[in-house]
Amino acid sequence: MSRLAQTGATESPTELRPALTLLTGFAPGATREAADLLLRADPTLLVVAHDLSALLDSGTVRRTVRDGGGLLEDERLTLEHGCIACTVREDLLPAIVRLARAMPERDLVLVLPPSMEPETVAAACSWCHVDGAPVTDAVRIDSVVAVCAPATLLDTLESDQDLADRRLQAAEDDTRSVADVAARQIEYADTVLLWTPGADRDGYERARLDVLLRRLNPWAEHLLADGEDAARLAGRIRRSARFDPEAPEPHGRGLEGHPIGCHEPEPDCGVVASLYLARRPLHPDRLHRALPELAGRTLRGRGHLWIASQPDNVVAWESSGGGVSMGDMGPWLAATPDAEWEESSPERRANADLNWDEDFGDREVRLAFVGLRFDAAELAAVLDGCLLTEAELAEGRAAWREYPDPFEGCFESKERNQA
């Protein structure tokens, strides 16, 4: 789920702010090598990186800045609260702004640590101020590039570990999983780079991973680093203007009418992608019992849904590494007073109008799954079995609210009124 600008987007000829390229990924070696490639193509680049390995133990962060001539800065800082949010707010953003103001003619590359999600940095750039001015006054995000290494990609997406298992957590209470973070890095990117220098260009494994990445993020620009000229590849990565700060947040794409995935149920190099759409609500208990099977069959799932016992709430769905994360996305427009519709985006209101259902309004189940050699029809059958039956639909919304609900209390904005 990316924030991809319109195809063919170009820079404004009057744009004077330095361009900032974010390199993200769960393979630090490949990400650093990608930064080196960009630096070889343009030695004037300023490459900024943060080492967080001592963050939890001592609250210490190491920041380096280098260009084609070598190391320009190497500083160790002790933060009052050792966490990634503090690193972004107290050091990363001030450093980016300082460098952009001091050398406005030089672009920047920010190499993100594996556990730092690009969405967090991009969001901070949009609302944080440094020295009384917005970060975006000094620098603009040009693109978010997810760098993926063939040797580790599948193991990462299949991992059942939490970040804490690898000592990569952002804070002591960080419960994010390795697979979930890696998937979100890929989905948020507007450019996905499969890093395969020296590998067999026509190899089956390379082809399989290329298909997998295209299914995980079908709206990004996909590039292959396979030993081609550094300047040529760098030219395809930098100053693309692919990042769109006005695009919907990844978890809200479906609500605003944007695709959340593609439907390719026949395996391509073993990779399967499927979309599931339904208007009926899901039975809370049957859905809860189906969670292990739904998550276990696929590498990644994303989208939104509604549960019969909580019919006013849009529920976000993310699955990866065999686990499921569900969260509150606010009320459906059908459960929102008319006077409050203006608080939703024009795109969401237009999408709701186009797809309005006489019985359910804008309520729907919209999910996308990607995995290896799973049966899309069987997965859809599992979900079909979770939907309310005709007899249950006939019971009405008041009866649905009284169903035994394993998700009771999980969604903060839940309304138990009788609307």
VEXDREN-2710 file (C-alpha; in Angstrom, 1 decimal):
% VEXDREN-2710
k/r/px/py/pz
1/MET/0.0/0.0/0.0
2/SER/2.0/2.9/-1.2
3/ARG/1.7/6.6/-1.6
4/LEU/2.4/6.5/-5.3
5/ALA/2.1/9.7/-7.3
6/GLN/0.3/9.7/-10.6
7/THR/2.2/7.8/-13.4
8/GLY/4.5/10.1/-15.2
9/ALA/4.7/12.7/-12.4
10/THR/7.6/15.0/-12.7
11/GLU/9.2/17.7/-10.5
12/SER/8.1/21.2/-10.6
13/PRO/10.6/23.3/-12.5
14/THR/10.5/25.8/-9.7
15/GLU/11.2/23.2/-6.9
16/LEU/14.2/24.4/-5.0
17/ARG/14.1/22.2/-1.9
18/PRO/16.6/19.3/-1.8
19/ALA/15.1/15.9/-2.7
20/LEU/15.0/13.3/0.1
21/THR/15.1/9.6/-0.9
22/LEU/14.1/7.2/1.9
23/LEU/15.7/3.7/1.7
24/THR/13.8/1.1/3.8
25/GLY/14.0/-2.6/4.1
26/PHE/14.7/-5.5/6.4
27/ALA/18.1/-6.4/4.9
28/PRO/20.5/-3.7/6.2
29/GLY/23.3/-5.0/4.0
30/ALA/21.3/-4.6/0.8
31/THR/20.0/-1.2/1.9
32/ARG/23.5/0.1/2.5
33/GLU/24.7/-1.3/-0.8
34/ALA/21.8/0.5/-2.6
35/ALA/22.9/3.8/-0.8
36/ASP/26.5/3.1/-2.0
37/LEU/25.2/2.7/-5.6
38/LEU/23.4/6.0/-5.5
39/LEU/26.5/7.7/-4.0
40/ARG/28.7/6.3/-6.8
41/ALA/26.4/7.8/-9.3
42/ASP/26.3/11.2/-7.5
43/PRO/29.2/11.8/-5.1
44/THR/27.5/15.1/-3.9
45/LEU/24.7/13.1/-2.2
46/LEU/24.4/13.3/1.5
47/VAL/23.7/9.8/2.9
48/VAL/22.4/9.9/6.5
49/ALA/22.1/6.7/8.6
50/HIS/21.2/5.9/12.2
51/ASP/22.6/2.9/14.2
52/LEU/20.1/2.0/16.9
53/SER/21.8/-1.1/18.2
54/ALA/22.6/0.5/21.6
55/LEU/19.3/2.4/21.8
56/LEU/17.5/0.1/24.3
57/ASP/20.5/-0.6/26.5
58/SER/21.9/2.9/26.9
59/GLY/19.5/5.3/25.0
60/THR/22.4/6.0/22.6
61/VAL/22.1/6.5/18.9
62/ARG/24.9/6.8/16.4
63/ARG/24.3/9.1/13.4
64/THR/26.6/9.2/10.4
65/VAL/26.6/11.5/7.3
66/ARG/28.8/10.8/4.3
67/ASP/29.2/11.7/0.7
68/GLY/31.4/10.5/-2.1
69/GLY/34.5/11.9/-0.4
70/GLY/33.9/9.9/2.8
71/LEU/32.6/10.4/6.3
72/LEU/31.4/13.9/7.1
73/GLU/29.9/13.4/10.5
74/ASP/29.9/10.6/13.1
75/GLU/28.1/11.4/16.3
76/ARG/26.7/9.5/19.2
77/LEU/23.8/11.0/21.1
78/THR/22.1/9.9/24.3
79/LEU/18.3/10.5/24.2
80/GLU/16.3/11.1/27.3
81/HIS/13.8/8.4/26.3
82/GLY/15.4/5.6/24.3
83/CYS/12.9/4.9/21.5
84/ILE/12.5/5.3/17.8
85/ALA/10.0/8.1/18.1
86/CYS/12.5/10.1/20.1
87/THR/15.2/9.4/17.5
88/VAL/13.0/10.7/14.7
89/ARG/11.8/13.8/16.6
90/GLU/15.0/14.7/18.5
91/ASP/17.7/13.9/16.0
92/LEU/16.7/12.5/12.5
93/LEU/14.5/15.4/11.5
94/PRO/16.7/18.2/12.9
95/ALA/19.7/16.6/11.2
96/ILE/17.9/16.4/7.8
97/VAL/16.7/20.1/8.1
98/ARG/20.2/21.3/9.2
99/LEU/21.9/19.6/6.2
100/ALA/19.3/20.8/3.7
101/ARG/19.6/24.4/4.9
102/ALA/23.4/24.3/5.0
103/MET/23.7/22.7/1.5
104/PRO/20.5/23.3/-0.4
105/GLU/22.1/22.3/-3.7
106/ARG/22.7/18.7/-2.5
107/ASP/20.1/16.0/-2.3
108/LEU/19.8/13.6/0.6
109/VAL/19.4/9.8/1.1
110/LEU/18.1/8.6/4.4
111/VAL/19.0/5.0/5.2
112/LEU/16.3/3.7/7.7
113/PRO/17.1/1.0/10.3
114/PRO/15.1/-2.2/9.8
115/SER/12.6/-1.4/12.5
116/MET/11.9/2.2/11.5
117/GLU/8.9/2.3/9.2
118/PRO/9.0/4.9/6.4
119/GLU/5.4/5.9/7.1
120/THR/6.4/7.1/10.5
121/VAL/9.2/9.3/9.1
122/ALA/7.0/10.6/6.2
123/ALA/4.2/11.5/8.7
124/ALA/6.6/13.2/11.0
125/CYS/8.0/15.3/8.1
126/SER/4.4/16.5/7.3
127/TRP/3.6/17.7/10.8
128/CYS/6.8/18.3/12.8
129/HIS/8.5/21.7/13.1
130/VAL/12.2/22.3/13.4
131/ASP/13.3/25.7/14.6
132/GLY/9.8/27.0/14.3
133/ALA/9.3/25.9/10.6
134/PRO/7.8/22.8/9.1
135/VAL/10.3/20.1/8.0
136/THR/8.8/20.3/4.5
137/ASP/9.9/23.9/4.2
138/ALA/13.5/22.7/4.0
139/VAL/13.2/19.3/2.2
140/ARG/10.7/17.3/0.2
141/ILE/10.4/13.5/0.1
142/ASP/11.0/12.5/-3.5
143/SER/10.5/8.7/-3.1
144/VAL/10.3/5.8/-0.7
145/VAL/12.3/2.9/-1.9
146/ALA/11.9/-0.6/-0.4
147/VAL/15.2/-2.6/-0.9
148/CYS/14.6/-6.3/-0.8
149/ALA/17.3/-9.0/-0.7
150/PRO/16.5/-12.4/-2.2
151/ALA/18.4/-14.3/0.4
152/THR/16.3/-13.1/3.3
153/LEU/13.0/-11.9/1.8
154/LEU/10.9/-15.0/2.2
155/ASP/12.3/-15.9/5.6
156/THR/11.4/-12.4/6.8
157/LEU/7.8/-12.5/5.4
158/GLU/7.3/-15.9/6.9
159/SER/8.8/-15.2/10.3
160/ASP/6.8/-15.7/13.4
161/GLN/9.2/-13.6/15.5
162/ASP/8.5/-10.3/17.1
163/LEU/11.0/-7.5/16.7
164/ALA/11.9/-8.0/20.4
165/ASP/13.1/-11.5/19.5
166/ARG/15.8/-9.9/17.4
167/ARG/16.4/-7.0/19.8
168/LEU/15.1/-4.6/17.1
169/GLN/12.0/-3.2/19.0
170/ALA/11.4/0.5/19.0
171/ALA/10.7/0.6/22.7
172/GLU/10.3/-1.8/25.6
173/ASP/6.5/-2.1/24.8
174/ASP/6.9/-2.5/21.1
175/THR/5.1/-5.7/20.1
176/ARG/5.3/-5.4/16.3
177/SER/6.2/-8.6/14.4
178/VAL/9.1/-8.9/12.0
179/ALA/6.8/-10.1/9.1
180/ASP/4.3/-7.2/9.7
181/VAL/7.0/-4.5/9.6
182/ALA/8.7/-5.9/6.6
183/ALA/5.4/-6.2/4.7
184/ARG/4.4/-2.6/5.6
185/GLN/7.8/-1.3/4.4
186/ILE/7.1/-2.9/1.0
187/GLU/3.5/-1.8/0.8
188/TYR/4.2/1.8/1.7
189/ALA/7.0/2.2/-0.9
190/ASP/6.4/3.9/-4.2
191/THR/9.5/2.1/-5.6
192/VAL/10.5/-1.5/-4.9
193/LEU/14.0/-2.6/-5.6
194/LEU/15.0/-6.2/-5.8
195/TRP/18.7/-6.2/-4.9
196/THR/20.3/-9.0/-7.0
197/PRO/23.8/-7.9/-8.2
198/GLY/25.7/-10.9/-9.5
199/ALA/22.6/-13.1/-9.4
200/ASP/21.3/-15.1/-12.3
201/ARG/18.9/-12.6/-14.1
202/ASP/16.8/-15.4/-15.5
203/GLY/16.8/-17.6/-12.4
204/TYR/13.5/-19.1/-11.2
205/GLU/14.0/-17.8/-7.6
206/ARG/14.6/-14.3/-8.8
207/ALA/11.5/-14.5/-11.0
208/ARG/9.4/-15.8/-8.1
209/LEU/10.5/-13.0/-5.8
210/ASP/9.8/-10.4/-8.5
211/VAL/6.3/-11.7/-8.9
212/LEU/5.8/-11.8/-5.1
213/LEU/6.8/-8.2/-4.7
214/ARG/4.6/-7.1/-7.6
215/ARG/1.7/-8.9/-5.9
216/LEU/2.5/-7.4/-2.5
217/ASN/2.6/-3.9/-4.0
218/PRO/1.1/-3.8/-7.5
219/TRP/1.0/0.0/-7.7
220/ALA/4.7/0.7/-7.1
221/GLU/7.5/1.0/-9.7
222/HIS/9.5/-2.2/-9.6
223/LEU/13.2/-2.2/-10.4
224/LEU/15.8/-4.9/-10.5
225/ALA/19.4/-4.3/-9.4
226/ASP/21.3/-6.9/-11.4
227/GLY/24.6/-5.3/-12.2
228/GLU/23.4/-2.6/-14.6
229/ASP/25.3/0.7/-14.8
230/ALA/25.0/2.5/-11.4
231/ALA/24.2/5.8/-13.1
232/ARG/21.4/4.3/-15.1
233/LEU/19.8/2.6/-12.1
234/ALA/20.2/5.6/-9.9
235/GLY/18.5/7.7/-12.5
236/ARG/15.5/5.4/-12.3
237/ILE/15.4/5.7/-8.5
238/ARG/16.2/9.4/-7.8
239/ARG/14.2/12.5/-8.5
240/SER/11.2/10.5/-9.7
241/ALA/8.6/12.5/-7.8
242/ARG/6.8/9.3/-7.1
243/PHE/6.0/10.1/-3.5
244/ASP/2.6/11.7/-3.1
245/PRO/2.0/13.3/0.3
246/GLU/-1.7/13.7/-0.5
247/ALA/-2.3/10.0/-1.2
248/PRO/-4.5/8.1/1.3
249/GLU/-2.8/6.3/4.2
250/PRO/-2.2/2.7/3.3
251/HIS/-4.9/1.3/5.7
252/GLY/-7.5/3.6/4.1
253/ARG/-7.0/2.8/0.5
254/GLY/-10.0/0.6/0.1
255/LEU/-12.4/3.0/1.8
256/GLU/-11.4/5.7/-0.7
257/GLY/-11.9/3.5/-3.8
258/HIS/-8.2/2.6/-4.4
259/PRO/-7.2/-1.0/-5.1
260/ILE/-5.9/-2.9/-2.1
261/GLY/-4.4/-5.7/-4.2
262/CYS/-4.8/-7.7/-7.4
263/HIS/-6.7/-10.9/-8.2
264/GLU/-4.3/-13.5/-9.7
265/PRO/-5.7/-16.8/-8.4
266/GLU/-3.6/-19.0/-10.7
267/PRO/0.0/-19.5/-9.5
268/ASP/2.7/-17.5/-11.2
269/CYS/6.0/-18.9/-10.2
270/GLY/4.0/-20.3/-7.3
271/VAL/2.7/-16.9/-6.2
272/VAL/-1.0/-16.5/-5.7
273/ALA/-3.0/-13.3/-5.1
274/SER/-6.7/-13.1/-4.3
275/LEU/-9.3/-10.5/-3.6
276/TYR/-12.3/-11.2/-1.5
277/LEU/-15.4/-9.0/-1.5
278/ALA/-18.7/-9.5/0.4
279/ARG/-21.5/-7.2/1.6
280/ARG/-22.8/-9.4/4.4
281/PRO/-21.2/-9.0/7.9
282/LEU/-19.0/-11.7/9.4
283/HIS/-20.2/-13.7/12.4
284/PRO/-17.8/-12.8/15.3
285/ASP/-17.4/-16.3/16.7
286/ARG/-17.0/-18.0/13.3
287/LEU/-14.5/-15.4/12.2
288/HIS/-12.5/-15.8/15.4
289/ARG/-12.3/-19.5/15.0
290/ALA/-11.1/-19.1/11.4
291/LEU/-8.3/-16.7/12.1
292/PRO/-5.5/-19.3/12.3
293/GLU/-6.5/-20.9/9.0
294/LEU/-6.9/-17.5/7.2
295/ALA/-3.5/-16.3/8.4
296/GLY/-1.7/-19.6/8.1
297/ARG/-2.5/-20.1/4.4
298/THR/-1.0/-16.9/3.2
299/LEU/2.1/-14.6/3.6
300/ARG/0.1/-11.4/3.8
301/GLY/-3.5/-10.2/4.1
302/ARG/-4.8/-6.6/4.3
303/GLY/-8.1/-4.8/4.0
304/HIS/-11.2/-3.9/6.0
305/LEU/-14.3/-5.7/7.2
306/TRP/-17.4/-5.5/9.4
307/ILE/-18.5/-7.8/12.2
308/ALA/-22.2/-8.4/12.8
309/SER/-22.0/-7.7/16.6
310/GLN/-20.3/-4.4/16.0
311/PRO/-22.0/-3.1/12.8
312/ASP/-21.0/0.5/13.2
313/ASN/-17.3/0.0/13.1
314/VAL/-14.9/-0.3/10.2
315/VAL/-12.4/-2.9/11.2
316/ALA/-8.9/-3.0/9.7
317/TRP/-7.3/-6.4/8.9
318/GLU/-3.6/-7.2/8.6
319/SER/-2.2/-10.7/8.6
320/SER/1.4/-11.8/8.3
321/GLY/3.8/-14.4/9.8
322/GLY/0.8/-16.5/10.8
323/GLY/-0.7/-13.8/13.0
324/VAL/-3.6/-11.3/12.6
325/SER/-3.8/-7.7/13.6
326/MET/-7.3/-6.1/13.7
327/GLY/-8.0/-2.5/14.7
328/ASP/-10.6/0.3/14.7
329/MET/-10.8/2.6/11.6
330/GLY/-13.8/4.6/12.8
331/PRO/-17.5/4.4/11.9
332/TRP/-19.0/3.4/8.6
333/LEU/-20.6/6.4/6.8
334/ALA/-23.9/4.5/7.1
335/ALA/-23.5/4.8/10.9
336/THR/-22.4/8.5/10.7
337/PRO/-24.9/11.4/11.1
338/ASP/-25.3/13.3/7.8
339/ALA/-23.9/16.4/9.4
340/GLU/-20.6/14.6/10.0
341/TRP/-20.1/13.2/6.5
342/GLU/-18.0/16.3/5.6
343/GLU/-15.3/15.1/8.1
344/SER/-14.6/12.2/5.7
345/SER/-12.5/12.8/2.5
346/PRO/-14.3/13.6/-0.7
347/GLU/-12.9/10.4/-2.2
348/ARG/-14.4/8.2/0.6
349/ARG/-17.8/9.9/0.2
350/ALA/-17.7/9.5/-3.6
351/ASN/-16.7/5.8/-3.2
352/ALA/-19.5/5.2/-0.7
353/ASP/-22.1/6.8/-3.1
354/LEU/-21.0/4.7/-6.0
355/ASN/-21.1/1.5/-4.1
356/TRP/-24.0/2.1/-1.7
357/ASP/-26.1/-0.9/-0.8
358/GLU/-29.8/-0.5/0.0
359/ASP/-29.5/-2.7/3.1
360/PHE/-25.9/-2.2/4.3
361/GLY/-24.9/1.3/3.0
362/ASP/-21.1/1.4/2.6
363/ARG/-20.5/-1.6/4.9
364/GLU/-18.5/-4.3/3.2
365/VAL/-15.8/-6.9/3.6
366/ARG/-12.8/-6.1/1.3
367/LEU/-9.7/-8.2/1.8
368/ALA/-6.6/-9.0/-0.3
369/PHE/-4.3/-12.0/0.2
370/VAL/-0.9/-12.9/-1.2
371/GLY/1.0/-16.2/-0.7
372/LEU/2.7/-19.2/-2.2
373/ARG/0.6/-22.0/-3.8
374/PHE/-2.5/-21.5/-1.7
375/ASP/-5.9/-22.2/-3.1
376/ALA/-7.8/-19.0/-3.6
377/ALA/-11.2/-20.7/-3.9
378/GLU/-10.6/-22.6/-0.7
379/LEU/-9.7/-19.4/1.2
380/ALA/-12.8/-17.7/-0.1
381/ALA/-14.9/-20.7/1.1
382/VAL/-13.4/-20.3/4.6
383/LEU/-14.5/-16.6/4.5
384/ASP/-17.9/-17.5/3.0
385/GLY/-18.4/-19.8/6.0
386/CYS/-17.9/-16.8/8.4
387/LEU/-20.6/-14.7/6.8
388/LEU/-24.1/-14.5/8.3
389/THR/-26.5/-17.0/6.8
390/GLU/-29.9/-16.0/5.4
391/ALA/-31.6/-17.0/8.7
392/GLU/-29.1/-14.9/10.7
393/LEU/-29.6/-11.9/8.4
394/ALA/-33.3/-12.2/9.0
395/GLU/-32.8/-11.9/12.8
396/GLY/-31.9/-8.2/12.4
397/ARG/-29.2/-5.9/13.7
398/ALA/-30.5/-5.9/17.3
399/ALA/-30.1/-9.6/17.5
400/TRP/-26.6/-9.5/15.9
401/ARG/-25.4/-7.2/18.7
402/GLU/-26.1/-9.9/21.2
403/TYR/-24.0/-12.6/19.5
404/PRO/-21.2/-13.9/21.7
405/ASP/-18.3/-11.7/20.6
406/PRO/-14.6/-12.7/21.2
407/PHE/-13.7/-9.2/19.8
408/GLU/-15.7/-7.5/22.6
409/GLY/-13.8/-4.4/23.7
410/CYS/-11.1/-4.6/21.0
411/PHE/-12.2/-1.6/19.0
412/GLU/-12.2/1.6/20.9
413/SER/-14.9/3.5/19.1
414/LYS/-17.4/0.6/19.4
415/GLU/-21.0/1.9/19.8
416/ARG/-23.5/-0.4/21.5
417/ASN/-26.5/1.8/20.7
418/GLN/-29.5/0.4/18.9
419/ALA/-29.2/2.5/15.8
END
